[in-house]
Amino acid sequence: MRIAQDIYLIKCPFSTYFTSVVAILGDTIAIIDAGMSSSPKEAIIPFLKGLGRDSKEISQILLTHGHFDHCGGAKVVKDLSGAEVLVHEADRGFVEDPGLMDRELHRRFPDLYPELGKPTFEAISVDKGLKEGDRLILGGHEFEVLHTPGHSPGSICLLERNLGLCIAGDSIQGRGERRPLLFHSASAYADSMRRLSMENPHSIVLGHPFPPLKEAFLEGEAAKRHVEESLKAIEDLKGKVLEVLKEHGALSIQGIQGRIEGIQGISIGCILEDFLREGIVERKGLLWSLRTS
């Protein structure tokens, strides 16, 4: 799917939907995200071939964050083309150590993640760590790195101001629809949504087709609405968590989850961690409750 001059959306099959990979064509090719380990063979390589380009021309792989469905294909592409891999420094460890995320989640939420899973992609050597404000020339377009943490600590958006185009990965989650809104911080996520509302990009490429609009490429009012809905969704969820604790007292994350329809436990856990840091709740073992003193 062509979304702008020499910029294309590649839909990589994942679960019942897809992961977005963006290809930017110039003298060489840059891709933003790389899908899962199977995505290069299933989608990326055939798509580029259909445009008359060779995947060996890929010179840069920019990762919006370090989750397996976005970075899992990077090793395959890097081995094929020698492309350099770039990711925000805060997510670098997840890319270079595929087991790190599971270990961290097990430490933070042992009730949600009682066992360590097997890595779902091969470790990738990161060539450059990105930071807020970095500017990258890709296929004749200048993209600015916006650090938009929340879904992960190192989530980024790439903004092409001349086109009003924001490539967002999983930074903007909409309503989530039974998918995890968060793995990092609800407060950081809300701040990122407020920032993106100020940026007000004309068009957004999402990492997946998120609800309520269920499209991965949004323009105009639809793009604006999606950012607004994302902020409203996280603020609503924070309020619901507080309501449940106020009504029922000390509960586990699963206990709270059972009283809020359609929300993943990890999203609730991240909210509770923020509340704990803010002194709103307290934690005793696996139970969370409103702070009474």
C-alpha positions as CSV (number, residue, x, y, z in Angstrom):
1,M,0.0,0.0,0.0
2,R,1.4,3.4,-1.1
3,I,1.0,6.0,1.6
4,A,3.2,8.8,0.2
5,Q,5.9,9.3,-2.4
6,D,8.2,6.3,-2.2
7,I,6.8,5.3,1.2
8,Y,4.8,2.1,1.4
9,L,3.0,0.1,4.1
10,I,3.7,-3.6,4.2
11,K,1.1,-5.7,6.0
12,C,2.9,-8.7,7.7
13,P,0.4,-11.4,8.9
14,F,0.2,-11.7,12.7
15,S,-2.5,-13.4,14.7
16,T,-5.9,-12.3,13.2
17,Y,-4.6,-9.0,12.0
18,F,-1.1,-7.8,10.9
19,T,2.0,-5.9,11.9
20,S,2.9,-2.8,9.9
21,V,6.3,-2.4,8.3
22,V,7.0,0.8,6.4
23,A,9.4,0.8,3.5
24,I,11.0,4.0,2.3
25,L,12.6,3.8,-1.1
26,G,15.5,5.8,-2.3
27,D,18.9,4.9,-3.7
28,T,18.8,2.3,-1.0
29,I,15.8,1.1,1.1
30,A,15.0,1.8,4.8
31,I,12.4,-0.1,6.7
32,I,10.7,0.9,9.8
33,D,10.0,-2.2,11.9
34,A,10.6,-5.7,10.6
35,G,7.7,-7.8,11.8
36,M,8.3,-11.3,13.3
37,S,10.9,-13.7,12.3
38,S,8.7,-15.1,9.6
39,S,7.8,-11.6,8.1
40,P,10.7,-11.0,5.8
41,K,10.1,-14.2,3.9
42,E,6.3,-14.0,4.1
43,A,5.7,-10.4,3.3
44,I,8.7,-7.9,3.2
45,I,10.8,-9.6,0.5
46,P,7.9,-10.4,-1.8
47,F,6.5,-6.9,-1.5
48,L,9.7,-5.2,-2.4
49,K,10.2,-7.7,-5.3
50,G,6.8,-6.6,-6.5
51,L,8.0,-3.0,-6.7
52,G,11.1,-4.2,-8.7
53,R,13.4,-3.8,-5.7
54,D,15.7,-6.3,-4.1
55,S,15.6,-6.8,-0.3
56,K,19.4,-6.8,-0.3
57,E,19.1,-3.0,-1.0
58,I,17.9,-2.5,2.6
59,S,20.5,-0.4,4.3
60,Q,18.7,0.6,7.5
61,I,16.2,-1.1,9.9
62,L,14.6,1.4,12.3
63,L,12.7,-0.2,15.1
64,T,9.8,1.7,16.8
65,H,10.3,-0.5,19.9
66,G,11.8,-3.8,21.0
67,H,8.8,-6.2,21.0
68,F,9.1,-9.5,19.0
69,D,6.3,-8.7,16.5
70,H,8.2,-5.6,15.4
71,C,11.9,-6.5,15.8
72,G,11.8,-10.3,15.3
73,G,12.5,-10.0,11.5
74,A,15.4,-7.7,11.9
75,K,18.0,-10.4,12.3
76,V,16.8,-12.1,9.1
77,V,17.0,-8.8,7.1
78,K,20.4,-7.8,8.7
79,D,21.9,-11.2,7.7
80,L,20.5,-10.8,4.2
81,S,21.5,-7.2,3.4
82,G,24.0,-6.1,6.1
83,A,21.6,-3.3,7.1
84,E,22.3,-1.3,10.2
85,V,19.8,-1.7,13.1
86,L,18.6,1.4,15.0
87,V,16.4,1.5,18.1
88,H,15.9,3.8,21.1
89,E,18.5,3.2,23.8
90,A,15.8,2.4,26.4
91,D,14.6,-0.6,24.3
92,R,18.1,-1.7,23.1
93,G,18.3,-4.4,25.7
94,F,15.1,-6.1,24.6
95,V,16.5,-6.3,21.0
96,E,19.9,-7.6,22.0
97,D,18.6,-10.0,24.7
98,P,15.4,-11.7,23.6
99,G,14.8,-13.1,27.1
100,L,15.1,-9.8,28.9
101,M,11.5,-8.7,28.6
102,D,10.1,-12.0,30.0
103,R,12.6,-11.8,32.9
104,E,11.5,-8.3,33.7
105,L,7.8,-9.1,33.5
106,H,8.4,-12.1,35.7
107,R,10.1,-10.0,38.3
108,R,7.5,-7.2,38.3
109,F,4.4,-9.4,38.0
110,P,5.1,-13.0,39.1
111,D,1.4,-13.7,39.3
112,L,0.9,-12.7,35.6
113,Y,4.1,-14.3,34.4
114,P,4.9,-17.2,36.7
115,E,7.1,-18.9,34.1
116,L,9.7,-17.7,31.7
117,G,8.8,-18.2,28.1
118,K,11.3,-19.2,25.3
119,P,12.6,-16.3,23.2
120,T,10.6,-15.9,20.0
121,F,13.3,-14.3,17.9
122,E,17.1,-14.2,17.6
123,A,19.3,-11.6,19.3
124,I,20.1,-8.7,17.1
125,S,23.2,-6.5,17.4
126,V,22.1,-2.9,17.5
127,D,24.3,-0.5,15.5
128,K,23.0,2.8,16.8
129,G,20.9,3.8,19.8
130,L,18.3,6.5,19.0
131,K,17.3,9.4,21.3
132,E,14.7,12.2,21.3
133,G,15.3,14.8,18.6
134,D,17.5,12.7,16.3
135,R,17.0,13.4,12.6
136,L,17.4,10.8,10.0
137,I,17.4,11.2,6.2
138,L,15.6,8.2,4.7
139,G,14.9,8.1,0.9
140,G,15.1,11.9,0.6
141,H,12.8,12.5,3.6
142,E,13.8,13.9,7.0
143,F,12.3,12.0,9.9
144,E,12.5,13.3,13.5
145,V,12.6,10.9,16.4
146,L,9.9,11.5,19.0
147,H,10.4,9.5,22.2
148,T,6.9,8.4,23.1
149,P,7.3,5.9,26.0
150,G,4.4,4.1,27.6
151,H,3.8,0.9,25.7
152,S,7.5,0.2,26.2
153,P,10.2,2.4,27.7
154,G,11.9,3.1,24.4
155,S,8.8,3.4,22.1
156,I,9.3,6.1,19.4
157,C,7.4,7.8,16.7
158,L,9.1,8.9,13.5
159,L,7.7,12.3,12.2
160,E,8.1,13.6,8.7
161,R,7.0,17.2,9.2
162,N,6.8,18.2,5.5
163,L,4.3,15.3,4.9
164,G,2.6,15.6,8.3
165,L,3.3,11.9,8.6
166,C,3.8,10.0,11.9
167,I,5.0,6.4,11.9
168,A,3.9,5.3,15.3
169,G,4.6,1.6,15.9
170,D,2.6,0.7,19.0
171,S,2.9,4.1,20.6
172,I,-0.8,4.9,20.0
173,Q,-2.9,2.0,21.0
174,G,-6.5,3.2,20.7
175,R,-8.8,1.1,22.9
176,G,-6.5,-2.0,22.8
177,E,-9.3,-4.5,22.2
178,R,-8.0,-7.2,24.5
179,R,-4.4,-6.5,23.5
180,P,-2.0,-5.0,26.0
181,L,-2.1,-1.3,26.0
182,L,1.0,-1.1,28.2
183,F,4.1,-3.0,29.2
184,H,5.8,0.1,30.8
185,S,3.9,3.0,32.3
186,A,0.4,4.5,32.1
187,S,1.5,7.9,33.1
188,A,4.3,8.0,30.5
189,Y,1.8,6.8,27.9
190,A,-0.7,9.5,28.7
191,D,2.0,12.1,28.5
192,S,3.0,10.8,25.1
193,M,-0.6,11.0,23.9
194,R,-0.8,14.6,25.1
195,R,2.4,15.4,23.2
196,L,1.2,13.8,20.0
197,S,-2.1,15.7,20.3
198,M,0.0,18.9,20.2
199,E,1.9,17.6,17.2
200,N,-1.4,16.9,15.4
201,P,0.0,14.9,12.5
202,H,-2.1,14.8,9.3
203,S,-1.6,11.0,8.9
204,I,-0.5,8.2,11.2
205,V,0.8,4.7,10.4
206,L,0.0,2.4,13.4
207,G,1.8,-0.8,14.2
208,H,-1.5,-2.7,13.9
209,P,-5.1,-1.9,13.0
210,F,-6.2,-0.8,16.5
211,P,-9.8,0.0,17.6
212,P,-11.9,1.9,17.5
213,L,-11.2,2.7,13.8
214,K,-9.5,-0.7,13.1
215,E,-7.3,0.7,10.3
216,A,-3.5,1.0,10.3
217,F,-3.3,4.1,8.2
218,L,-5.3,7.1,9.4
219,E,-5.6,10.5,7.9
220,G,-7.1,13.9,8.9
221,E,-9.8,13.7,11.5
222,A,-9.4,9.9,11.8
223,A,-5.8,10.4,12.9
224,K,-6.7,13.1,15.3
225,R,-9.5,11.1,16.8
226,H,-7.3,8.0,17.3
227,V,-4.8,10.0,19.4
228,E,-7.7,11.5,21.4
229,E,-9.3,8.0,21.9
230,S,-6.0,6.6,23.1
231,L,-5.6,9.3,25.8
232,K,-9.2,8.9,26.8
233,A,-8.8,5.1,27.0
234,I,-5.9,5.2,29.4
235,E,-7.5,7.8,31.6
236,D,-10.7,5.9,31.7
237,L,-8.9,2.7,32.6
238,K,-6.9,4.4,35.4
239,G,-10.3,5.6,36.8
240,K,-11.8,2.1,36.6
241,V,-8.9,0.6,38.5
242,L,-9.3,3.1,41.3
243,E,-13.1,2.5,41.4
244,V,-12.6,-1.3,41.7
245,L,-10.1,-0.9,44.6
246,K,-12.3,1.6,46.4
247,E,-15.3,-0.8,46.1
248,H,-13.6,-4.1,46.8
249,G,-10.5,-3.4,48.9
250,A,-7.3,-5.4,48.5
251,L,-7.2,-7.4,45.2
252,S,-4.7,-9.2,43.0
253,I,-4.2,-7.9,39.5
254,Q,-6.4,-10.8,38.2
255,G,-9.0,-9.8,40.8
256,I,-9.1,-6.3,39.3
257,Q,-9.0,-7.6,35.8
258,G,-12.0,-9.8,36.5
259,R,-14.0,-6.7,37.3
260,I,-13.0,-4.7,34.2
261,E,-14.1,-6.1,30.9
262,G,-11.7,-6.7,28.1
263,I,-8.5,-5.4,29.6
264,Q,-5.2,-7.3,29.8
265,G,-3.7,-7.8,33.2
266,I,-0.3,-6.3,32.2
267,S,-2.0,-3.0,31.4
268,I,-3.6,-3.0,34.9
269,G,-0.3,-3.9,36.5
270,C,1.5,-1.0,34.8
271,I,-1.2,1.4,36.1
272,L,-0.8,0.0,39.6
273,E,3.0,0.5,39.5
274,D,2.4,4.2,38.6
275,F,-0.1,4.5,41.5
276,L,2.4,2.9,43.8
277,R,5.1,5.4,42.9
278,E,2.6,8.2,43.3
279,G,1.7,7.0,46.8
280,I,-2.0,6.3,45.8
281,V,-1.9,2.5,46.4
282,E,0.1,0.0,48.5
283,R,1.2,-3.5,47.7
284,K,1.4,-6.5,50.0
285,G,2.6,-9.6,48.2
286,L,0.2,-10.1,45.3
287,L,-2.5,-7.8,46.7
288,W,-3.0,-4.2,45.9
289,S,-5.1,-1.7,47.8
290,L,-5.7,2.0,48.2
291,R,-3.3,3.6,50.6
292,T,-4.9,4.4,53.9
293,S,-2.3,6.7,55.5
